[in-house]
Amino acid sequence: MATVRARFAPSPTGYLHIGGARTALFNHLFARHHGGTFILRIEDTDRERSTQESIQAILDALTWLSLDWDEGPIFQSQRSDIYREHADRLLRAGSAYRCYCSAEELEAKRQSAMKLGRKPMYDRTCRNLKAADLGRPFTLRFKAALDGETVVADLVKGHVLFQNRELDDLILVRSDGTPTYNFCAVIDDALMEVTHNIRGEDHLVNTPKQIQLYRAFGYKEPAFAHIPLILGTDRTRLSKRHGATSVMAYRDMGYLPDAVVNYLARLGWSHGDQEIFTRAELIEKFQIEDVGKSAGVYNAEKAEWLNAQYLKAMPTAELAEAAKPFIAAKGYSIPGDDQWLTRMVATLRERAKTLVELVDLGHFYLSPAVTIDANAARKFLKPEILEPLRALRSGLADERVWSAETLHSRFQAVTGRFGLSLGQIAQPVRVAITGGTSSPGIFEVIEVLGQERTLERIDRAIERIGEEATAPPASPHVVGPR
């Protein structure tokens, strides 16, 4: 294979959709697999919809995903002279013509064709005009072939045949002088020597028109690969009702970029039954021929499961560092002791699916105090546990070696003295120090929480039990006739 040159060419009209991110990923993997070049081109010729904010959002998303590009970003808005020269070339060769039909006339033609049950194509009124009327506004249209066939030899779809009579004379340059997508894309891909055009299957309808443009210019067309769309579980095109569609939303929800890349790679591509891939494995194993013809179905639960696997596998110190922005976002102070934060994260990583969830699970570590759940208090902070709790508190206050092993010994001393099971004392302590009934192992939690805060929270629980035990009974509520 000749040196591979692949490109990702988004239009900056909003955030980077995960469908676009997957297209970028497939191009990136294909180029890296073949030792080729990955080009980033920004197709910003739509002046009304393209924004600098959207450009930055795309760059930020690609950077977060570590989809590094070798050339670019190249902006179409800075290549007007190139497009103008190519438009003149087609006019001189007789492969394009000026169309003077107004927008109102074109709409009337479209409506008329639809009423007659015909495809709403331009009727080529201006195709064979002999004289130019330079005083009137015009668009520049391409003279598409009127008969025969155009075949797309697609690397994913196989051979796709289009009847030329079904193809419109597409507009190359608008009446305001701005070039159109199909026109610019062909010129740029040709001049940038793109060898493989990997894009969504929604672009397949453009491909025969573009192939004819390549041939009109005398340029060699690239190999095409149209990858299937991403659908929701209801088999409709992925949208916000199925879950987050913006790449950066996944960052903000606490997903790891490697997990998102892995998940996107598996939406439409497979390598046996393997689910989890390193970046190096994706590059090594990616083949465009392994992309399926059917749509990838987005599954939020599977994406969460995959992210959880990456959280578990990430070195604990790195995971703690990654959690810091999410700790700050929740309004907690970021602990200055990185070793303590690493130990905290180590107790939570097996339970969390995202970094946001990890921080939520660690609320009792990060908060100065906890609010005890009323139902948990009624069930576990009862008067009969008061004396065992006081005895445990006394033993913990005397402890000089604060470790899971010594803490376990202190609990055993209390259970033996009062004839309790470990759960009968551990669960009230869990409620006292975390506010609820679910947490990592009680000895791990106490070890990380530290002696001072553990004793403070047990003291509050003891005080609460004592106050409730001495409180007068509530007056009975008598219901009777008025």
Disulfide bonds with the S-S distance in Angstrom:
none
